[in-house]
Structures are given as C-alpha cells and as structure tokens.
Amino acid sequence: MRVIDLSSVTWRKSSYSNTDGGNCIEVAPNLPTLVPVRDSKNPTLGALLFSASTWSVFVESVK
C-alpha cells in the first residue's frame, strides 16, 4: 500500500457545510492528481483519496 503524506496540504471546508460544525467535509484541492477528502470533525481519522478526474465527475454530477 502506498502512503501519501498529507501533512502539508491546505484543507478547505466545503461551501455546503453548515455553520454549527455538523455535516462538514474538507477537501485539499491543491494536489495535481489527487483530491483528499476528510471529515472536519475527525481529521485524524484520515482521508479518502479520489483521482482529480473522478472528483470532477462527482462534483459536476451533484451540481
């Protein structure tokens, strides 16, 4: 299994997250080929990794 170091990425909270701290996800869109996604309430649990193209398809599909 390949380990990817995410310690230096810049996380951005989803614009659809509510202001009271619930239902929040964060993405790190500044990697060239991957988009890590994590739960902002439990960031130490790790992140799901999506290819940039898969993430783009997902975002366009939910718009």
C-alpha positions in Angstrom: 0.0 0.0 0.0 1.3 3.4 -0.9 1.4 6.1 1.8 0.7 9.6 0.8 1.9 12.4 3.1 -1.0 14.9 3.6 0.7 16.9 6.4 1.5 19.9 4.2 -1.8 20.1 2.2 -4.1 23.1 2.6 -7.6 21.9 3.6 -10.7 23.8 2.6 -14.1 23.3 4.2 -17.0 22.6 1.8 -19.1 25.6 1.0 -22.1 23.3 1.6 -21.1 22.6 5.2 -23.3 24.3 7.8 -22.1 26.9 10.3 -22.8 24.9 13.5 -20.0 22.4 12.9 -22.1 19.5 11.7 -22.0 17.6 8.4 -18.6 19.1 7.4 -16.2 17.8 4.9 -12.9 19.3 3.9 -11.0 18.9 0.6 -7.4 19.5 -0.3 -7.7 20.6 -4.0 -4.1 21.7 -4.3 -2.6 18.4 -5.3 -2.2 17.8 -9.1 -3.6 14.3 -9.4 -5.4 13.6 -6.2 -8.2 15.1 -4.1 -8.2 14.1 -0.5 -11.5 14.4 1.4 -11.8 14.2 5.2 -14.4 14.7 7.9 -13.6 18.0 9.5 -15.0 16.8 12.9 -12.5 13.9 13.0 -9.5 14.9 10.8 -7.2 12.4 12.5 -9.2 9.5 11.1 -7.6 10.0 7.7 -8.8 10.9 4.3 -10.4 9.3 1.3 -8.4 9.8 -1.9 -10.0 10.4 -5.2 -8.3 10.9 -8.6 -8.8 14.5 -9.8 -10.8 13.3 -12.7 -13.1 11.2 -10.6 -13.6 14.1 -8.2 -14.5 16.4 -11.1 -17.1 14.0 -12.4 -18.6 13.7 -8.9 -18.8 17.5 -8.3 -20.4 18.0 -11.7 -22.9 15.2 -11.1 -24.1 16.7 -7.8 -24.4 20.3 -9.1 
